[in-house]
Amino acid sequence: MNKRESLALVCTGYPIPTETFILAQVIMLQNMGYSVDVFPYRRWPDLPGDFKKNSLHRNIYPAIIPPANFFLRTWKCIGFTWKYRWFIFRLFKTLNPFLLGKDALNLTVFYSALPFLNKPAYKTIIANFGENGVGVEKLIRCGFLRTRLIVWFHGYDMSSHSVLQQMEKGYQKLFLHCTYAIGVSRMMCNKMLSLGCPDHKLIYLPYSPRSDFFLIKPEIKQDRFLAVGRFVEKKAPLLTIKAFAMAKTRMPNASLIMVGDGPLLQTCKEYVVNQNIENVYFKGRLSHEETLHCFENAFCFVQHSVVATNGDSEGTPVGILEAGAAGLPVISTLHAGIPDVVIHQQTGLLVKEKDVEAMGKAMVKLFTDRTLAGIMGQRAKQHINENFGQMAFENQLKKLLES
């Protein structure tokens, strides 16, 4: 491979601090020798601490959002056509109603094509999330782009009821024209097959924790449970707090450290105050280095993932992979890709979704038996390293990119 071969990565927002897997993709692809151009639907204003350190602020080409007013949208379209008149024949391909239907007539595909002008001819485009893959597929189908497409599904895009309903036909065309479709859990891969993804295109490839998590040696003698993740319905932070509160009578010295933010954060804070639950600490969003410190000073990782009311589910939670890499036993649920990476009673304990009592009992079990917690943590580190380590992840991704 040419050491500076250009590759395009399409995503919804960049750099979203909570989507660490996107940042990890860019870093890994750069380390593999690719020059990565990022095409987000919107550029995120709040940059993570290590963003500029890894030169992740370069080569970002945000989408040009079409005006809501159709007449203004058309007027600006004429202006862009004149501005990029040297590419007029390419742009006209995005206006073909026979291939693109209403997306050509309402100029959606035209505007999505603009950031790709004056860019190299990419051999491969990686589209994160199914909807973004559908957008790139339209550019390929009309002939504006001639490239291989790898689409990476992550969670809600293969579980949310509204997304699946809206994208059903788009996904069928996407599976027809993409080179590979990646799912991050076994359950997700089965869903993709049921929606028409050909078996020879389907790839199971969960995320890999960053290498510095494997260097952590946790303090198993500490009394801290750790939860890291967004405060959203599918991660059910309130159920984790309720399980901790139930277990607290058996482990009065225990504490629960919760890292992250989100729409349910205030609800969780109010619940802890109203129920007078002691030793629950909300840390908010932390830098990568601060998060590593939390892993070092915990003895167990907890997360009560559930299917949200709108169908939204996890893929394979990055936090759980990071916990295993750090040598922490995991207490979580039989949800989505979690059983793919946590071996029940070997590297952690898994309970049914919304079984708060069972989760509380699991917390007590590992709190009162630190020898077992230490053994599970050691097994978890070995299991994640052997099956989901960066070397194996990079080798499989390299095969996809070079095949």
C-alpha positions in Angstrom: 0.0 0.0 0.0 1.1 3.5 -0.8 2.0 5.0 2.6 -0.1 8.0 2.1 -3.1 6.5 0.3 -6.1 8.6 0.9 -9.2 7.2 2.6 -12.5 8.9 3.4 -14.4 8.4 6.6 -18.0 9.6 6.8 -19.8 10.1 10.1 -22.6 12.0 11.7 -20.6 14.3 13.9 -16.9 14.8 14.4 -15.3 14.9 16.9 -18.1 13.8 19.2 -16.3 13.1 22.6 -18.7 10.2 23.5 -18.1 8.4 20.2 -14.5 7.4 21.1 -14.7 4.6 18.5 -14.7 7.2 15.7 -11.6 8.9 17.1 -10.0 5.5 17.5 -10.7 4.6 13.9 -9.0 7.7 12.6 -6.0 7.2 14.9 -5.6 3.6 13.9 -6.0 4.3 10.1 -3.4 7.0 10.4 -1.1 4.6 12.2 -1.7 2.1 9.4 -0.3 4.6 6.9 -3.5 6.1 5.5 -4.2 9.8 5.0 -7.7 10.1 6.4 -10.2 12.7 5.2 -13.2 13.0 7.5 -16.7 14.0 6.2 -19.0 14.7 9.1 -22.6 15.9 8.8 -21.7 18.5 11.3 -18.4 19.5 13.0 -18.5 19.3 16.8 -17.3 22.5 18.5 -16.2 20.9 21.8 -12.9 19.1 21.1 -11.6 16.2 23.2 -8.3 16.8 25.0 -6.2 14.5 22.8 -7.8 15.8 19.5 -5.1 18.1 18.4 -2.3 16.0 20.0 -3.0 13.3 17.4 -3.5 15.8 14.5 -7.2 14.8 14.4 -8.3 18.4 13.6 -7.0 18.3 10.1 -8.7 17.2 6.9 -12.2 17.7 8.1 -14.8 18.5 5.5 -18.3 19.1 7.0 -21.5 18.7 5.0 -23.1 21.7 3.3 -26.7 21.7 4.7 -29.3 22.5 2.1 -31.7 25.4 3.1 -35.1 24.3 4.3 -36.8 26.7 1.8 -36.9 25.0 -1.6 -36.5 28.2 -3.6 -33.5 29.2 -1.6 -32.1 25.7 -1.9 -32.5 25.9 -5.7 -30.9 29.3 -5.9 -27.9 28.2 -3.9 -27.7 25.1 -6.1 -27.3 27.3 -9.1 -24.6 29.2 -7.3 -22.7 26.1 -6.4 -23.0 24.8 -10.0 -21.3 28.0 -11.2 -18.7 27.8 -8.5 -17.8 24.2 -9.3 -18.5 24.5 -13.1 -15.4 22.5 -13.9 -17.2 19.5 -12.3 -20.6 20.2 -13.8 -21.0 16.9 -15.6 -20.2 15.0 -12.3 -22.7 17.2 -10.4 -25.4 16.6 -13.0 -25.3 12.9 -12.1 -26.7 13.7 -8.7 -29.8 15.2 -10.4 -30.9 12.0 -12.2 -34.5 11.3 -11.0 -34.5 7.9 -12.8 -31.8 6.6 -10.5 -32.4 8.7 -7.4 -36.1 9.6 -7.4 -37.2 12.4 -5.1 -33.7 12.7 -3.6 -32.5 14.1 -7.0 -35.5 16.4 -7.3 -35.2 17.9 -3.8 -31.4 18.3 -4.3 -30.4 16.2 -1.3 -27.9 14.2 -3.2 -26.5 17.3 -4.9 -25.7 18.9 -1.6 -24.2 15.7 -0.1 -21.8 15.6 -3.1 -20.3 19.0 -2.7 -17.7 18.2 0.1 -16.2 15.5 -2.2 -15.4 17.9 -5.0 -11.7 18.8 -5.4 -10.8 15.7 -3.3 -8.7 12.7 -4.4 -10.3 9.6 -6.0 -10.8 7.5 -2.9 -10.3 3.8 -3.3 -12.4 3.2 -0.2 -14.9 5.1 1.9 -15.8 4.0 5.4 -19.3 5.1 6.4 -20.1 5.0 10.1 -23.8 4.4 10.9 -26.2 3.0 8.4 -27.9 6.3 7.4 -24.6 7.7 6.3 -23.9 4.6 4.4 -27.2 5.1 2.5 -26.1 8.6 1.6 -22.8 7.5 0.2 -24.5 4.6 -1.7 -26.6 7.2 -3.6 -23.5 9.0 -4.7 -22.0 5.7 -5.9 -25.3 4.5 -7.6 -25.6 7.7 -9.6 -21.9 7.5 -10.7 -20.7 10.6 -8.8 -18.3 8.5 -6.8 -16.5 5.4 -8.0 -15.2 3.7 -4.8 -15.5 0.8 -2.6 -17.9 1.3 0.3 -17.5 -0.2 3.8 -20.5 0.6 6.1 -20.1 0.2 9.8 -23.2 -0.3 11.9 -22.9 0.6 15.6 -26.2 0.2 17.5 -29.3 2.4 17.1 -29.0 2.3 13.3 -29.8 -1.5 13.4 -32.2 -1.4 16.3 -34.3 1.8 16.5 -37.8 1.1 15.3 -38.1 4.5 13.5 -34.7 4.2 11.8 -35.4 0.7 10.6 -38.8 1.7 9.3 -37.4 4.8 7.5 -34.3 3.1 6.2 -35.7 -0.3 5.1 -35.5 0.3 1.4 -32.3 2.3 1.7 -30.6 -0.5 3.6 -31.6 -3.0 0.9 -29.9 -0.9 -1.8 -27.0 -0.2 0.5 -26.4 -4.0 1.0 -26.6 -4.4 -2.7 -23.9 -1.9 -3.6 -21.6 -1.9 -0.6 -18.4 -3.9 -0.5 -18.7 -4.9 3.2 -21.2 -4.3 6.0 -19.7 -4.5 9.5 -21.7 -5.3 12.6 -20.3 -4.9 16.1 -22.3 -7.7 17.8 -23.5 -11.2 16.8 -27.1 -10.1 17.4 -26.6 -7.1 15.1 -25.1 -9.3 12.4 -28.2 -11.6 12.5 -30.4 -8.6 12.1 -28.4 -7.4 9.1 -28.8 -10.9 7.5 -32.6 -10.7 8.1 -32.7 -7.4 6.3 -31.0 -8.7 3.2 -27.3 -8.3 3.7 -25.5 -11.0 1.7 -23.5 -13.4 3.9 -20.3 -12.9 2.0 -20.4 -9.1 2.6 -21.2 -9.4 6.4 -18.3 -8.9 8.8 -18.4 -9.3 12.6 -15.9 -6.8 13.9 -16.4 -5.2 17.4 -14.3 -2.3 18.5 -10.9 -2.7 20.1 -9.9 -0.9 23.3 -7.1 1.6 23.1 -3.7 0.1 24.0 -3.3 2.2 27.2 -6.2 0.4 28.9 -4.2 -2.9 28.7 -1.5 -1.2 30.8 -3.8 -0.6 33.7 -3.3 -2.5 36.9 -6.5 -1.9 38.9 -6.8 -1.7 42.7 -8.9 -4.7 43.4 -8.8 -3.9 47.1 -10.5 -0.6 46.4 -14.2 -0.2 47.3 -15.2 1.6 44.1 -17.6 0.4 41.5 -17.2 2.3 38.2 -19.7 3.1 35.5 -18.6 5.0 32.3 -21.1 6.0 29.6 -23.7 8.4 28.5 -26.7 9.0 30.7 -29.3 7.7 28.2 -32.1 5.2 28.3 -30.4 2.2 26.8 -27.5 2.4 29.3 -30.1 2.7 32.1 -27.9 4.5 34.7 -30.8 4.8 37.1 -31.2 1.0 37.2 -27.4 0.8 38.0 -28.0 3.3 40.9 -31.0 1.3 42.2 -29.0 -1.9 42.1 -26.2 -0.2 44.1 -28.7 1.2 46.6 -30.2 -2.3 47.2 -26.7 -3.8 47.7 -25.5 -0.9 49.9 -26.9 -2.5 53.1 -24.4 -5.4 52.6 -21.5 -3.2 51.7 -21.8 0.2 53.5 -18.2 1.3 52.5 -18.8 0.8 48.8 -19.0 3.8 46.4 -20.2 4.2 42.9 -18.3 6.4 40.5 -20.3 7.5 37.4 -18.5 9.1 34.5 -20.3 10.8 31.6 -23.2 13.1 30.8 -26.4 13.0 29.0 -30.2 13.8 29.2 -30.7 11.5 32.3 -27.9 12.9 34.4 -30.1 15.3 36.3 -32.7 12.7 36.9 -30.1 10.4 38.4 -28.7 13.2 40.6 -32.2 14.0 41.9 -33.0 10.4 42.6 -29.8 9.9 44.7 -30.6 13.1 46.7 -34.3 12.2 47.2 -33.5 8.6 48.2 -30.6 9.7 50.4 -28.2 7.2 48.7 -24.7 7.7 50.0 -21.4 7.4 48.1 -22.6 7.9 44.6 -20.3 10.4 42.8 -21.1 12.0 39.4 -17.9 13.0 37.6 -19.4 14.3 34.4 -17.4 14.2 31.2 -13.7 13.5 31.8 -10.6 13.6 29.6 -9.1 10.4 28.4 -6.3 10.6 31.0 -8.8 11.3 33.8 -11.0 8.3 32.7 -7.9 6.0 32.8 -7.3 7.1 36.4 -10.9 6.1 37.3 -10.3 2.6 35.9 -7.1 2.3 37.9 -8.8 3.2 41.1 -11.8 0.9 40.7 -12.3 -2.8 41.4 -15.4 -3.6 39.3 -17.2 -2.1 36.2 -21.0 -1.9 36.2 -23.5 -1.1 33.4 -27.1 -2.1 33.2 -27.8 -1.9 29.4 -31.4 -2.4 28.2 -33.5 -2.1 25.1 -34.9 1.5 25.0 -38.6 2.1 24.5 -37.9 3.1 20.9 -36.0 -0.1 20.2 -32.5 1.5 20.5 -29.9 -1.0 21.7 -26.2 -1.1 22.3 -23.9 -2.6 19.7 -21.0 -3.8 21.9 -20.3 -1.1 24.5 -16.8 0.3 24.3 -16.8 0.9 28.0 -17.2 -2.8 28.7 -14.4 -3.7 26.4 -12.2 -1.1 28.0 -13.0 -2.5 31.5 -12.0 -6.0 30.5 -8.8 -4.6 28.9 -8.1 -2.8 32.2 -8.5 -6.0 34.2 -11.8 -5.2 35.8 -14.6 -7.8 36.2 -17.8 -6.6 34.6 -21.3 -6.7 36.0 -23.8 -6.1 33.2 -26.8 -7.5 31.4 -27.6 -10.1 28.8 -28.1 -7.4 26.2 -26.9 -7.1 22.5 -23.2 -7.6 22.1 -22.3 -7.8 25.9 -22.5 -11.6 26.1 -20.1 -11.7 23.1 -17.3 -10.1 25.1 -18.2 -10.9 28.8 -18.1 -14.6 29.7 -20.6 -15.1 32.5 -19.0 -16.4 35.7 -15.6 -16.3 34.1 -14.8 -12.6 33.3 -17.9 -11.1 34.9 -21.5 -11.6 35.9 -24.5 -11.0 33.6 -28.1 -10.6 34.6 -31.4 -10.2 32.7 -32.3 -6.7 31.6 -34.1 -4.7 34.3 -33.4 -7.3 37.0 -32.2 -4.8 39.5 -32.2 -7.3 42.4 -30.0 -9.8 40.6 -27.5 -7.0 39.7 -27.4 -5.9 43.3 -26.6 -9.5 44.4 -23.9 -9.6 41.8 -22.4 -6.4 43.2 -22.4 -7.9 46.7 -20.8 -11.1 45.5 -17.8 -9.5 44.0 -17.5 -6.9 46.7 -17.3 -9.5 49.4 -15.1 -11.9 47.4 -12.2 -9.9 46.2 -10.2 -13.0 45.3 -12.9 -13.9 42.8 -13.1 -10.3 41.5 -9.3 -10.4 41.0 -9.4 -13.7 39.1 -12.3 -12.5 36.9 -10.4 -9.3 36.1 -7.3 -11.2 35.1 -9.3 -13.5 32.9 -11.1 -10.5 31.4 -7.8 -8.8 30.5 -6.5 -12.0 28.8 -9.8 -12.6 27.0 -10.1 -9.1 25.6 -6.4 -9.1 24.6 -6.6 -12.4 22.8 -9.9 -11.8 21.1 -10.4 -8.1 20.8 -6.9 -6.6 21.0 -5.7 -3.9 18.7 -3.4 -6.2 16.7 -6.2 -8.6 15.7 -8.6 -5.7 15.0 -6.0 -3.9 12.9 -5.2 -7.0 10.9 -8.8 -7.7 10.1 -9.5 -4.1 9.1 -6.4 -4.2 6.9 -7.7 -7.3 5.1 -10.9 -5.5 4.4 -9.2 -2.4 3.1 -6.7 -4.3 0.9 -9.0 -7.1 -0.5 
